[in-house]
Amino acid sequence: MVDAVSCVKAQSPSFHPNAEVECEKYLRAALEIDPQSVEALQTYSSFRISQQNPEDALKLLKQSYALWKNIEG
């Protein structure tokens, strides 16, 4: 699955110049494989925050929360 720390660190200019594009590609791929992956949704939300896109981040976080609250525990 996608590593949140790696994706957030990928936003740093000291990393590979295509890191942001690659990170988004892997996040989308993770959600194609498992659209109900709360981890991928939360990571994607964090990624959107790092891009200063709070509207998309909130949407993704709400999707993740909706899945979490339906998990029996």
Residue pairs with C-beta under 8 A, 6 or more apart in sequence:
1 30
1 37
1 39
1 40
2 23
2 26
2 27
2 30
2 39
2 40
2 43
3 43
4 39
4 42
4 43
4 46
6 23
7 23
7 26
7 27
7 43
7 46
7 47
7 50
8 46
8 47
8 50
9 15
10 16
10 19
10 20
10 22
10 23
11 19
11 20
11 23
11 47
11 50
11 51
12 19
16 22
20 51
23 47
24 47
27 40
27 43
27 44
27 47
30 37
30 40
30 43
31 37
31 40
31 41
31 44
34 40
36 67
38 64
38 67
38 68
41 60
41 61
41 63
41 64
41 67
42 60
42 61
42 64
44 60
45 56
45 57
45 58
45 60
45 61
45 64
46 57
48 54
48 56
48 57
48 60
49 57
